[in-house]
Amino acid sequence: MRQIFNVMADYILNEHNKEEFPPAHTAEHLLNQTMIRMFDCGRSFNAHVERKKSKMSFHLEQKPSRVDEREIERRMNELIEEDLPVTFEFVTRDNLPDDVSLDRLPDDASETIRLVRIGDYDVCPCIGKHVRSTSQIGRFELLGTNWDEQEHSFRVRFKIV
């Protein structure tokens, strides 16, 4: 059984020790899915998302080109402008959609999971704060990138303005 909510519920499923900046946190979801679609990689393995600037790291097969970097920024701003709705859905672990992984949830996470959907673009478990639609994010500005050849790690630094 699935329930869809456009606003946060008044109860807490799992403790959360962080106060996100909703526009940047929502952009984090978009960037994860953009990287998955562009580079066939997993979601970021390390993320530090803040109000002033953020960074996310991804394991990739090869270093993206400067053209790829500009395309990441272009796609992110296109998604933001699309004004995609951000909704929440509560499901039990045994009713998860096929494309949702619980690999990153803590072992003590509740039986009921909150999924965050951004239009038809992204869905993942998350208990953080988000904007109501992508147009509330602002503009995504790519500040720079770093490539670690040995680790095949690509770090994206960005800010929301």
N, C-alpha and C positions, 0 to 999 in steps of 0.2 A: 504494500500500500504506500503510495507516494502522496505527500502533501506539499504544495507549492505556496510559498509566502513571498510577498513583495516587501515586507518589513521584518525586522528582527523580532524574534519571540522574546518574552519577558523571562524566560527561564534559561539556565545555564546547563548545557549538556556536559561540557568539559571545562576545567579551569584553564584560564588563559592569562599569561603573565606579561602581556605586551599591549601597548596602546598604539595601534597603527595610525598612520596618516592615510585615511581612506582613498584619496585619489592615487597615491603612489602604490598602495597595496593592491588596488584594482588593476593598475597598470602592470604590476608584477604578474598577475594572472594572464593578462594579454600577452606580455612578453614571453612567458613560458610557452604558451600555445603557438605564438609566432615562430619561436625557435624550433619547436617540434615540427611545425609544418615546413619551414624552410630548410632545416638541416637533418630531419629525421633523427632527432636526439631525444633524450629524456628531459623532464623538467629540471630546473636548476638544482645543482647539488649544494650550492652555497649562496645565500641571499642575505643582504643587509639593506633593507628598504626603509628609508627615512624621508622626512619632509624636505630637507635641503638637497641631498643627493643620495643615490642608491647604487648598489652594485649587485650583479647576479652572475654566477659562473655556471657554465655548461660544458659537458664533455662532448667534443665534436671529433669527427674523423680527420678534418683538416681545417686549417686556418681560413676563416672567411675573408673574402676580398674587400677592398674599400667599397666596391659596388654593392656587395652584400650588406655591408654596414649601412650604407645609405638606404638600401631597400628595407632593412629592419626599421629604421626611423620612419620611412614613408608609410609602411604598412601599419605601424603603431598609430600614427596620426590619422590615417584613414579609418582605422577601427574606432578610434576615439570620436571622430566626426560622425560615424554611422549612428551614434546615439543608441547603442545596443542596451537593452534592459539587463540589469543585474538582479537576479532573483535567487531565492534560497529554497532548498528542497530538503526535507527531512526524510531519511530512509533508514531502514534497519540494515545491518551488515549483509544479511542474506537477500536483500532486494536492491543491491547496488546495480547500476547500469554496467554493462560489459566493459565500457571504456574507462571506468574509474578504478584506480588502484588505492589500496589502503596501506601500501608499503611504508609510508612516512608517518603514519599515525603512531602515537605512543602505545605501548602494550596495554595501558589501563584506559584507553579511550572507550567511551560508552558504546552500547549496542546500537543506539540511534546516532546516525552520522548526519551532519549538516553539509549538504553539497551547495556550492556556489556556482551558478550558471551565468555566463555572460552571453546573452543571445544564444545562437546555435554554435558559437565559436569555441567556448571552453566550458568545462565542468570539472570541478575537483573538490575534495573535502577541504573545508576551511571553517574556522570559527572566528576569523578576524572581521574587522569593520571594512565596509565597502561603500562606494557611491551607489546611487540608485540607477544611474545609466552612464555609459561611457563618456557622453558629452560633458559630464561634470568633472572629468579628470583634468582637463586643461590640455596643454601641449606637451608632448614627449620630446625631450631634447637629448640626443645621444652625446655624451660628454667625451667619450673615448672608449677604447677597448684595449685589452692585453691578451696576448697569446702565449701559452706555455707549451712549447713543443714537446717536452718530455712527458707532461701529463695530458696532453691534448685537451687543455682547458682554455676556454674562451671566456673572458670576463667582460661584461658590458657595464659601463658606468653611465648613469643617466640621471636626469632630474625632470620634475614635472613643474611646468610654469603656467 
